[in-house]
Amino acid sequence: MRAVPTPLIGNLLMIITAALWGFAFVAQKTGMDYLDPFMFSAIRFAVGASCLLILVRWFGYKKLTRQGMISGIVMGVVLTFGAMLQQIGIVETTAGKSGFITAIYILLVPIFLSFTGRRLALQIWPAALLVMFGLYLLSIQKGDFSSINQGDIWVLASSIFWAAHILLIEKAVRKHDPLRLSIVQFFTCSLLSLLGALLFEDVVLQDIVTGVSSGWLEVAYASIASVAIAYTLQVFAQRSVPSHHAALVLSLEAVFAVIGGVWLLGEDLTLRMILGFILMFIGIILAQWKFKPNI
């Protein structure tokens, strides 16, 4: 993993990341039955970062400079806001709506990039719209937004930070060790989440021990699969995948969230959902396609 992955490998890593995140929606939602949002995130990211410490000896190729540490901390702060707003919101909304609203970062990433003067391929915009419409068909089953609640608003706010997080990663991995960047951002997120728990939640040690014991599977998946593996794969993959492409590929987490619901929870797979899948894949392929000008 010391070498920069090829674009193909980078996209495959992104798909794996999306799958791990998609199934994590189940773990995050059911995990709230045992722990409060801030404490759940504090434990989740602390365990994830600790797992990565073991790998530094073999896969870390360059110690972080002072600038690298700052980049990792900034990434961690933005990650904290994104994760916590989503975690708080998912308590009051459905997983499907949460997946759709979160994925608004698909449009925010190219919009943010355009403000920096960066020119993007013209097909990015229709590709993003195709993916968004596919997500709409996939996630909002009856086309009804009348039930929008406070949880939806929290999740919507999180999408701003997810977009910013993708852009920060793209910039940081050009200069610094991806594995060490991940560790710094995870420990930063864990400490900030712990601070949030101390400020806004009733922190009782016995309740935390009981919650972790009862929801150990949710904590383990959210920590190891979703944090230690998925977020780190994202950081490595973005060494070769541009941020606006990464946003589209990562939107597949909503697809895997639905697959998880069908597979693990016995939910129905409708024709509307299948059409949503198709539109999403068309959009992602369109974004990756390199058009040659006519000569």
C-alpha positions as CSV (number, residue, x, y, z in Angstrom):
1,M,0.0,0.0,0.0
2,R,3.0,2.3,-0.1
3,A,2.6,2.8,-3.9
4,V,-0.1,5.0,-5.4
5,P,-2.9,2.7,-6.5
6,T,-4.0,2.7,-10.2
7,P,-7.3,4.4,-10.9
8,L,-8.9,1.0,-11.4
9,I,-7.7,-0.2,-8.0
10,G,-8.6,3.1,-6.5
11,N,-12.2,2.8,-7.7
12,L,-12.4,-0.8,-6.5
13,L,-11.2,0.3,-3.0
14,M,-13.9,3.0,-3.1
15,I,-16.6,0.4,-3.9
16,I,-15.4,-1.7,-1.0
17,T,-15.5,1.4,1.2
18,A,-19.1,2.1,0.0
19,A,-20.2,-1.4,0.8
20,L,-18.7,-1.3,4.4
21,W,-20.4,2.1,5.0
22,G,-23.7,0.9,3.6
23,F,-23.9,-2.0,5.9
24,A,-22.8,0.3,8.8
25,F,-26.1,2.1,8.6
26,V,-27.7,-0.9,10.3
27,A,-25.0,-1.0,13.0
28,Q,-25.2,2.7,13.6
29,K,-29.0,2.8,14.0
30,T,-29.3,-0.3,16.2
31,G,-26.2,0.7,18.2
32,M,-28.3,3.7,19.5
33,D,-30.3,1.1,21.5
34,Y,-27.3,0.6,23.7
35,L,-25.3,3.8,23.7
36,D,-25.9,7.6,23.2
37,P,-24.6,9.1,19.9
38,F,-21.5,10.9,21.1
39,M,-20.3,8.1,23.3
40,F,-21.0,5.6,20.5
41,S,-18.8,7.6,18.1
42,A,-16.1,8.2,20.8
43,I,-15.7,4.5,21.3
44,R,-16.1,3.7,17.6
45,F,-13.3,5.9,16.4
46,A,-11.0,5.2,19.4
47,V,-11.1,1.4,18.6
48,G,-10.7,2.1,14.9
49,A,-7.6,4.2,15.4
50,S,-6.1,1.7,17.8
51,C,-6.5,-1.1,15.3
52,L,-4.5,1.0,12.7
53,L,-1.7,1.6,15.2
54,I,-0.8,-2.1,14.8
55,L,-0.4,-1.7,11.0
56,V,1.9,1.4,11.1
57,R,5.1,-0.7,11.4
58,W,4.4,-2.6,8.2
59,F,2.4,-0.1,6.0
60,G,3.4,3.3,7.3
61,Y,6.1,4.6,5.1
62,K,6.7,8.2,6.3
63,K,6.2,9.9,9.6
64,L,4.0,12.9,9.5
65,T,5.5,16.4,9.5
66,R,4.0,19.2,11.6
67,Q,1.9,20.2,8.5
68,G,0.8,16.6,8.2
69,M,-0.3,16.5,11.8
70,I,-2.3,19.7,11.3
71,S,-3.9,18.2,8.2
72,G,-4.9,15.1,10.1
73,I,-6.4,17.1,12.9
74,V,-8.4,19.3,10.5
75,M,-9.7,16.2,8.8
76,G,-10.6,14.8,12.2
77,V,-12.6,17.9,13.2
78,V,-14.5,17.9,9.9
79,L,-15.1,14.1,10.3
80,T,-16.4,14.7,13.8
81,F,-19.1,17.1,12.6
82,G,-20.1,14.9,9.7
83,A,-20.3,11.7,11.8
84,M,-22.0,13.3,14.8
85,L,-24.7,15.2,12.8
86,Q,-25.4,12.0,10.9
87,Q,-25.4,9.9,14.1
88,I,-27.8,12.3,15.9
89,G,-30.1,12.6,12.9
90,I,-30.3,8.8,12.2
91,V,-32.0,8.3,15.6
92,E,-35.1,10.2,14.3
93,T,-35.2,9.3,10.7
94,T,-35.2,6.2,8.5
95,A,-32.0,4.6,7.1
96,G,-33.3,5.1,3.6
97,K,-34.0,8.8,3.9
98,S,-30.7,9.2,5.8
99,G,-28.8,7.6,3.0
100,F,-30.4,9.8,0.4
101,I,-30.0,13.1,2.3
102,T,-26.4,12.3,3.2
103,A,-25.6,11.6,-0.5
104,I,-26.3,15.3,-1.3
105,Y,-22.6,15.7,-0.9
106,I,-22.4,14.2,-4.5
107,L,-23.6,17.6,-5.8
108,L,-21.7,19.6,-3.1
109,V,-18.3,18.3,-4.0
110,P,-18.2,19.6,-7.7
111,I,-20.0,22.8,-6.5
112,F,-17.2,23.5,-4.0
113,L,-14.6,22.6,-6.5
114,S,-16.0,25.1,-9.0
115,F,-15.7,27.9,-6.4
116,T,-11.9,27.2,-6.4
117,G,-11.7,27.8,-10.1
118,R,-11.1,24.1,-10.9
119,R,-12.5,23.0,-14.3
120,L,-14.4,19.8,-14.3
121,A,-15.5,17.6,-17.2
122,L,-19.0,18.6,-18.3
123,Q,-20.5,15.2,-17.8
124,I,-19.9,15.4,-14.1
125,W,-23.1,17.5,-13.7
126,P,-25.5,15.2,-15.5
127,A,-23.8,12.2,-13.9
128,A,-24.3,13.7,-10.4
129,L,-28.0,14.4,-11.2
130,L,-28.5,10.8,-12.5
131,V,-27.0,9.4,-9.3
132,M,-29.1,11.7,-7.2
133,F,-32.3,10.7,-9.0
134,G,-31.3,7.1,-8.7
135,L,-30.8,7.6,-4.9
136,Y,-34.2,9.3,-4.7
137,L,-35.9,6.3,-6.3
138,L,-33.9,3.9,-4.1
139,S,-34.3,5.6,-0.8
140,I,-37.6,7.6,-0.8
141,Q,-39.9,4.7,-1.7
142,K,-43.2,6.6,-1.9
143,G,-41.8,9.9,-3.1
144,D,-43.1,11.6,0.1
145,F,-41.1,14.3,1.8
146,S,-44.0,15.4,4.0
147,S,-42.6,13.5,6.9
148,I,-39.3,15.5,7.0
149,N,-38.3,15.9,10.6
150,Q,-35.5,17.3,12.7
151,G,-33.5,14.2,12.2
152,D,-33.5,14.8,8.4
153,I,-32.2,18.3,9.0
154,W,-29.3,17.1,11.1
155,V,-28.4,14.6,8.4
156,L,-28.7,17.3,5.7
157,A,-26.2,19.4,7.6
158,S,-23.8,16.4,7.8
159,S,-23.6,16.2,4.0
160,I,-21.8,19.6,4.0
161,F,-19.0,18.2,6.2
162,W,-18.8,14.9,4.2
163,A,-18.2,17.0,1.0
164,A,-15.5,19.0,2.8
165,H,-13.9,15.8,4.2
166,I,-13.6,14.3,0.7
167,L,-11.9,17.5,-0.6
168,L,-9.5,17.7,2.4
169,I,-8.5,14.1,1.9
170,E,-7.7,14.6,-1.8
171,K,-5.3,17.4,-0.9
172,A,-3.7,15.8,2.2
173,V,-2.8,12.4,0.7
174,R,-0.7,14.0,-2.0
175,K,1.9,15.0,0.6
176,H,1.4,12.8,3.7
177,D,1.3,9.1,4.7
178,P,-2.4,8.0,4.3
179,L,-2.3,5.5,7.2
180,R,-0.9,8.0,9.7
181,L,-3.3,10.6,8.5
182,S,-6.2,8.2,9.2
183,I,-4.9,7.5,12.8
184,V,-4.6,11.2,13.6
185,Q,-8.1,12.0,12.2
186,F,-9.7,9.1,14.1
187,F,-8.1,9.9,17.5
188,T,-9.1,13.6,16.9
189,C,-12.7,12.5,16.2
190,S,-12.8,10.2,19.2
191,L,-11.5,12.9,21.6
192,L,-14.0,15.5,20.3
193,S,-16.9,13.0,20.5
194,L,-15.9,12.2,24.1
195,L,-16.0,15.9,24.9
196,G,-19.4,16.1,23.3
197,A,-20.5,13.1,25.4
198,L,-19.3,14.8,28.6
199,L,-21.1,18.0,27.7
200,F,-24.4,16.8,26.3
201,E,-25.0,13.2,27.6
202,D,-25.2,11.5,30.9
203,V,-21.9,9.7,31.2
204,V,-22.2,6.8,33.6
205,L,-19.4,4.2,33.4
206,Q,-21.6,1.2,34.3
207,D,-24.1,2.2,31.6
208,I,-21.3,2.4,29.0
209,V,-19.9,-1.0,30.0
210,T,-23.4,-2.5,29.8
211,G,-24.0,-0.8,26.5
212,V,-20.8,-2.0,24.9
213,S,-21.4,-5.5,26.2
214,S,-24.9,-5.6,24.9
215,G,-24.2,-3.9,21.6
216,W,-20.7,-5.4,21.0
217,L,-21.5,-6.5,17.5
218,E,-22.6,-3.0,16.4
219,V,-19.6,-1.4,18.1
220,A,-17.2,-4.0,16.5
221,Y,-18.5,-3.5,13.0
222,A,-18.7,0.3,13.3
223,S,-15.2,0.4,14.7
224,I,-13.3,-2.2,12.7
225,A,-15.1,-2.4,9.4
226,S,-16.6,1.1,9.0
227,V,-13.7,3.1,10.6
228,A,-10.4,1.1,10.6
229,I,-10.9,-0.5,7.2
230,A,-13.3,1.7,5.2
231,Y,-12.2,5.2,6.1
232,T,-8.5,4.1,5.6
233,L,-9.3,2.5,2.2
234,Q,-10.9,5.8,1.3
235,V,-7.8,7.7,2.2
236,F,-5.6,5.3,0.2
237,A,-8.0,5.3,-2.8
238,Q,-8.2,9.0,-3.1
239,R,-4.5,9.1,-4.0
240,S,-5.6,8.1,-7.5
241,V,-9.3,9.0,-7.6
242,P,-10.3,12.6,-8.0
243,S,-12.7,13.9,-5.3
244,H,-15.6,14.5,-7.6
245,H,-15.4,10.9,-8.9
246,A,-14.9,9.6,-5.4
247,A,-18.1,11.3,-4.3
248,L,-20.1,9.5,-6.9
249,V,-18.6,6.1,-6.3
250,L,-19.0,6.4,-2.5
251,S,-22.7,7.2,-3.1
252,L,-23.0,3.4,-3.6
253,E,-23.2,3.1,0.2
254,A,-26.9,3.8,-0.2
255,V,-27.2,0.8,-2.6
256,F,-25.4,-1.5,-0.1
257,A,-27.5,-0.1,2.7
258,V,-30.6,-1.3,0.8
259,I,-28.9,-4.7,0.0
260,G,-28.2,-5.0,3.7
261,G,-31.9,-4.3,4.5
262,V,-33.0,-7.0,2.0
263,W,-30.4,-9.5,3.1
264,L,-30.3,-9.0,6.8
265,L,-33.8,-7.6,7.6
266,G,-35.9,-9.3,4.9
267,E,-37.0,-6.1,3.3
268,D,-38.6,-6.2,-0.2
269,L,-36.7,-5.3,-3.4
270,T,-39.1,-3.3,-5.6
271,L,-39.0,-2.4,-9.3
272,R,-38.6,1.3,-8.2
273,M,-35.4,0.3,-6.3
274,I,-34.0,-1.7,-9.2
275,L,-34.5,1.4,-11.5
276,G,-32.7,3.5,-8.9
277,F,-29.7,1.0,-8.9
278,I,-29.5,1.2,-12.7
279,L,-29.6,5.1,-12.8
280,M,-26.9,5.2,-10.2
281,F,-24.5,2.9,-12.1
282,I,-25.1,4.8,-15.3
283,G,-24.2,8.0,-13.6
284,I,-21.1,6.6,-12.1
285,I,-19.9,5.1,-15.4
286,L,-20.7,8.4,-17.2
287,A,-18.5,10.3,-14.7
288,Q,-15.6,8.0,-15.3
289,W,-15.9,8.0,-19.1
290,K,-13.2,9.9,-21.0
291,F,-14.6,11.5,-24.0
292,K,-12.3,12.1,-27.0
293,P,-12.9,15.3,-28.9
294,N,-13.6,14.9,-32.6
295,I,-10.7,15.8,-34.9
